[in-house]
Amino acid sequence: MTALRHKTFVGPTIYWQGGTLNENREAIRAEAEEFVNRIGLANVVSICEHAMSFGPFSVVVWYRESAAVLAEDAVVLVKNALIARRLRKEPPPLPSETYHLPRAPVDWFLIGLIALFVAIALIANFFWPQ
């Protein structure tokens, strides 16, 4: 039995490119289509589009596990620069045009935790001076 995996292509929250939302969405769909062509249509189980209800527009591709894509991340953020290039029909992007989410966002958690403790210390010092 083969395992199922998914790859999500997430668009930006605010679009700076394209005249309409449909143009921007087509660029994200094209990214997903390139991935499907790379892994082969026979390996694709499902393709779902998620509207911009509670977040950015995204396309999720569910596929059968393949050795060719095991090293890739499951989430690809499609930047406005990549959308602009696609709308102008320019050559394929450099690897730096799309970036992947970090695996563990521990750094932001620690920064927030330190900021919380500093705020508590400042408030405590204000109300209960020594």
N, C-alpha and C positions, 0 to 999 in steps of 0.2 A: 504494500500500500504506500503510495507516495503522499508526502506532506503537502499541504497547501500553504502558500505564502501570499503576502500582498505587498504592493508598492503604491504609495499615495503621492500624487502630484498636487501640491498645495500652492495655490496662487497667492499673490500678495493681498494684504487687507485693504490697501488703498491703491487703485490703479492710476498710474501716471501716464500710461501709453494708450493708444487706440482711441477711436472716436466713440465707440460704444462698448458696453460690457461684453457683448457677443464676440467682438473682435479679440478681446483679452481672453475670453474663455476658449476660443478656437486655438489660441497659441498654447494654452495648457493642454487641451485635447491633443494637439499635435505632438507635444512631448510624450504623452501617454501612448500615442500611436507608434512613435519611434521605438519605445520600449517593447510594445507588443510585437512589432516587426522583428526586433532583435531576438526575442525569446521564442518566437514562432507561435502562430495562431493556435496550433494544436495543443499548446501548453496552457492557454488562457481558459480559465473557468468562468470568470464573470468580470464585467466592467461596470462600475457604478459612478454616477456623478452626484455630488452633494452640493446643493444650492447654498447661497450665501445667507442662510437663516441665522445661524449662531456663530459664524466664522467665515473665513474666506472660501471661495469656490475651490472644490477639489475633485480629482478623479482618482478612483481606487481601482487598481487592477489586481484581481485574484488569479493566481497561476499555480501550476504544479511545480514543485521544487525541482530546480535544475542546478547543476554544478556551475553553469555559466554565470549565474547571478547570485550565488551564495554570499559573495563578499560585498555586495552592494547594500546600502542602507535602505530601510523600508520607507523612509519619507524623503521626498525631494521638494525643496522649496523653490518655486519658479519665481525669479526676481523680475522686476519691471524692465531691467536691461535686456533680459532674454526675450521678454514679450515684445519689446521694441524691435529687436533684431529679427524676430520671426515676422512681424508685421511688415518690415522693410524687405523681407525675403533675402536676408543676408546669409552668408555661409554659416555652417554649424558653430555653436558657441564653444568657447574655451572651457576647460573643466572648472574654472573659477566662476563661471556665470551661474551655475547652480551649486548650491551648497546643501549639506546635509545637517539635520538636527544633531546636536551632541547626544551621545548615548546616555550620559548621566549629568543633569544640570545641577550638580552639587555646589558649584561655585556661586550661583545666584542664590541658592538656599542659604549658604553660609553668610553671604553679604547681607541678606535680609535679616538673618538672625542677629548678626552683630549690630545692625542698625536698630533693631528692636530693643536690644539691651542698652544701647547708648540712649535711646529715647526714654526708656524707663529710668535710667540713672539720672538724666536731666530733670525729668518730672519729679522724681523722688527728692532730688536736691532742692528743687524749687519749693516744694510743699513742706519738707522737713529739713530745714538748714541745720547744720551742726553748730 
